[in-house]
Amino acid sequence: MDFLKDLWHFLMERKKWWLLPVIIVLLLVGILLVIGGGSAVAPFVYTLF
């Protein structure tokens, strides 16, 4: 949680709001790969990439 707090404070101080969508997309892709890696959805996830 400290990493997320530090990241949020960095975004607030430096006004780097354009990084927020990039971080969200990377998190969603990571979650999709973790969930899709060991389930029946895996063949459908791998066709996206």
Distance bins in CASP14 RR format, pairs under 12 A and 6 or more apart:
PFRMAT RR
TARGET T0000
AUTHOR 0000-0000-0000
RMODE 2
METHOD distances of the structure
MODEL  1
1 7 0 0 0 0 0 1 0 0 0 0 0
1 8 0 0 0 0 0 1 0 0 0 0 0
2 8 0 0 0 0 0 1 0 0 0 0 0
2 9 0 0 0 0 0 1 0 0 0 0 0
3 9 0 0 0 0 0 1 0 0 0 0 0
3 10 0 0 0 0 0 1 0 0 0 0 0
3 23 0 0 0 0 0 1 0 0 0 0 0
4 10 0 0 0 0 0 1 0 0 0 0 0
4 11 0 0 0 0 0 1 0 0 0 0 0
4 23 0 0 0 0 1 0 0 0 0 0 0
4 27 0 0 0 0 0 1 0 0 0 0 0
5 11 0 0 0 0 0 1 0 0 0 0 0
5 12 0 0 0 0 0 1 0 0 0 0 0
6 12 0 0 0 0 0 1 0 0 0 0 0
6 13 0 0 0 0 0 1 0 0 0 0 0
6 14 0 0 0 0 0 1 0 0 0 0 0
7 13 0 0 0 0 0 1 0 0 0 0 0
7 14 0 0 0 0 0 1 0 0 0 0 0
7 16 0 0 0 0 1 0 0 0 0 0 0
7 19 0 0 0 0 1 0 0 0 0 0 0
7 20 0 0 0 0 1 0 0 0 0 0 0
7 22 0 0 0 0 0 1 0 0 0 0 0
7 23 1 0 0 1 0 0 0 0 0 0 0
7 24 0 0 0 0 0 1 0 0 0 0 0
7 26 0 0 0 0 0 1 0 0 0 0 0
7 27 0 0 0 0 0 1 0 0 0 0 0
8 14 0 0 0 0 0 1 0 0 0 0 0
8 16 0 0 0 0 0 1 0 0 0 0 0
8 17 0 0 0 0 0 1 0 0 0 0 0
8 19 0 0 0 0 0 1 0 0 0 0 0
8 20 0 0 0 0 1 0 0 0 0 0 0
8 23 0 0 0 0 0 1 0 0 0 0 0
9 16 0 0 0 0 0 1 0 0 0 0 0
10 16 1 0 0 1 0 0 0 0 0 0 0
10 17 0 0 0 0 0 1 0 0 0 0 0
10 19 0 0 0 0 1 0 0 0 0 0 0
10 20 0 0 0 0 0 1 0 0 0 0 0
10 23 0 0 0 0 0 1 0 0 0 0 0
11 17 1 0 0 1 0 0 0 0 0 0 0
11 18 0 0 0 0 1 0 0 0 0 0 0
11 19 1 0 0 1 0 0 0 0 0 0 0
11 20 1 0 0 1 0 0 0 0 0 0 0
11 21 0 0 0 0 0 1 0 0 0 0 0
11 22 0 0 0 0 0 1 0 0 0 0 0
11 23 0 0 0 0 1 0 0 0 0 0 0
11 24 0 0 0 0 0 1 0 0 0 0 0
12 19 0 0 0 0 0 1 0 0 0 0 0
12 20 0 0 0 0 0 1 0 0 0 0 0
14 20 0 0 0 0 0 1 0 0 0 0 0
16 22 0 0 0 0 1 0 0 0 0 0 0
16 23 0 0 0 0 0 1 0 0 0 0 0
17 23 0 0 0 0 0 1 0 0 0 0 0
17 24 0 0 0 0 0 1 0 0 0 0 0
18 24 0 0 0 0 0 1 0 0 0 0 0
19 25 0 0 0 0 0 1 0 0 0 0 0
19 26 0 0 0 0 0 1 0 0 0 0 0
20 26 0 0 0 0 0 1 0 0 0 0 0
20 27 0 0 0 0 0 1 0 0 0 0 0
21 27 0 0 0 0 0 1 0 0 0 0 0
21 28 0 0 0 0 0 1 0 0 0 0 0
22 28 0 0 0 0 0 1 0 0 0 0 0
22 29 0 0 0 0 0 1 0 0 0 0 0
23 29 0 0 0 0 0 1 0 0 0 0 0
23 30 0 0 0 0 0 1 0 0 0 0 0
24 30 0 0 0 0 0 1 0 0 0 0 0
24 31 0 0 0 0 0 1 0 0 0 0 0
25 31 0 0 0 0 0 1 0 0 0 0 0
25 32 0 0 0 0 0 1 0 0 0 0 0
26 32 0 0 0 0 0 1 0 0 0 0 0
26 33 0 0 0 0 0 1 0 0 0 0 0
27 33 0 0 0 0 0 1 0 0 0 0 0
27 34 0 0 0 0 0 1 0 0 0 0 0
28 34 0 0 0 0 0 1 0 0 0 0 0
28 35 0 0 0 0 0 1 0 0 0 0 0
28 48 0 0 0 0 0 1 0 0 0 0 0
29 35 0 0 0 0 0 1 0 0 0 0 0
29 36 0 0 0 0 0 1 0 0 0 0 0
29 45 0 0 0 0 0 1 0 0 0 0 0
29 48 0 0 0 0 1 0 0 0 0 0 0
29 49 0 0 0 0 1 0 0 0 0 0 0
30 36 0 0 0 0 1 0 0 0 0 0 0
30 37 0 0 0 0 0 1 0 0 0 0 0
30 45 0 0 0 0 0 1 0 0 0 0 0
30 49 0 0 0 0 0 1 0 0 0 0 0
31 37 0 0 0 0 0 1 0 0 0 0 0
31 45 0 0 0 0 0 1 0 0 0 0 0
32 38 0 0 0 0 0 1 0 0 0 0 0
32 39 0 0 0 0 0 1 0 0 0 0 0
32 41 0 0 0 0 1 0 0 0 0 0 0
32 42 0 0 0 0 0 1 0 0 0 0 0
32 44 0 0 0 0 0 1 0 0 0 0 0
32 45 1 0 0 1 0 0 0 0 0 0 0
32 46 0 0 0 0 0 1 0 0 0 0 0
32 48 0 0 0 0 1 0 0 0 0 0 0
32 49 0 0 0 0 1 0 0 0 0 0 0
33 39 0 0 0 0 0 1 0 0 0 0 0
33 41 0 0 0 0 0 1 0 0 0 0 0
33 42 0 0 0 0 1 0 0 0 0 0 0
33 45 1 0 0 1 0 0 0 0 0 0 0
33 46 0 0 0 0 1 0 0 0 0 0 0
33 48 0 0 0 0 1 0 0 0 0 0 0
33 49 0 0 0 0 1 0 0 0 0 0 0
34 41 0 0 0 0 0 1 0 0 0 0 0
34 42 0 0 0 0 0 1 0 0 0 0 0
34 45 0 0 0 0 0 1 0 0 0 0 0
35 41 1 0 0 1 0 0 0 0 0 0 0
35 42 0 0 0 0 1 0 0 0 0 0 0
35 44 0 0 0 0 0 1 0 0 0 0 0
35 45 0 0 0 0 1 0 0 0 0 0 0
36 42 1 0 1 0 0 0 0 0 0 0 0
36 43 0 0 0 0 1 0 0 0 0 0 0
36 44 0 0 0 0 1 0 0 0 0 0 0
36 45 1 0 1 0 0 0 0 0 0 0 0
36 46 0 0 0 0 1 0 0 0 0 0 0
36 47 0 0 0 0 0 1 0 0 0 0 0
36 48 0 0 0 0 0 1 0 0 0 0 0
36 49 0 0 0 0 0 1 0 0 0 0 0
37 43 0 0 0 0 1 0 0 0 0 0 0
37 44 0 0 0 0 0 1 0 0 0 0 0
37 45 1 0 0 1 0 0 0 0 0 0 0
37 46 0 0 0 0 1 0 0 0 0 0 0
37 49 0 0 0 0 0 1 0 0 0 0 0
38 45 0 0 0 0 1 0 0 0 0 0 0
38 46 0 0 0 0 0 1 0 0 0 0 0
39 45 0 0 0 0 1 0 0 0 0 0 0
39 46 0 0 0 0 0 1 0 0 0 0 0
41 47 0 0 0 0 0 1 0 0 0 0 0
41 48 0 0 0 0 0 1 0 0 0 0 0
42 48 0 0 0 0 0 1 0 0 0 0 0
42 49 0 0 0 0 0 1 0 0 0 0 0
43 49 0 0 0 0 0 1 0 0 0 0 0
END
